[in-house]
Amino acid sequence: MRLDKYLCESTELSRANAKKCLHRGEVTCNGIVVKNSAFKVPDNCEVRFLGELVKARGLRYIMLNKPADTLCSNVDEVYPSVLSLLDIPKAYSLHIAGRLDADTTGLVLITDDGQWSHRLTSPVKVCGKRYRVQLAAPLPEDKIAELIERFASGIALKGEKALTRPALLEVLAPTEVLLTIIEGKYHQAKRMFAAIGNQVVSLHREQVGVIALDPSLRPGEWRYLTQDEIDSV
């Protein structure tokens, strides 16, 4: 890893300020002052900034239970960013892998590992996303089997020529269902139910791939992913 990046990952310094500190001779590697920002930090190297030992944080993988009225964005806008809920250094440098609408709640995955995030969200990957959906109108009991088949075959969304990819619809109650989709079209879940003449009242994401939202996390709470959860992507 480049020394300037190492400093960014082990301190609150920005890349620009890290380079200035290097040029001032404030950083040593194994006791030797290094001013070259492109210097490659070897394994087991002792890096000190202003005499204090610093260690790179490494990659971070987080699950968060998103509350309503928050944004999956790296900036605060009309509503605050979900990143504002993370009490960790440089939270706003993290990437949100798979966004949710402001009024949608549930599982959000956050990381600074770009390759991991790409594997999770790439359209060529088959990564199911399961939502718990509350509907405005009850599903007709005599139409449930037909609706399950229709979702499995693909729904025609308004303004789009191609059908949605196969989706799994599980009916829990007349106005409560589980919906698993393997793509992420704009407002897809809401538009799928609008296409059958219904309306989504609330939408809560419970699972992405095999990573399920930890039931111990209350809205706004988060935890780091386990190694098994990281390796599942």
ABEGO torsion letter per residue (X at the ends): XBAAAAAAAABABBAAAAAAAAAAGABBBGGBBBABAABBBBBGBBBBBGGBBBBBAEBBBBBBBBBBGBBBBABBBABBBAAAABBBBGAAABBBBEBBBAABBEBBBBBABAAAAAAAABAABBBBBBBBBBBABBBBAAAAAAAAAAAAAEBBBBGBABBBBBBBBBBABAABBBBBBABBBBGAAAAAAAAAGBBBABBBBABBEABBBBAABBBGBBBBBBAAAAAAX
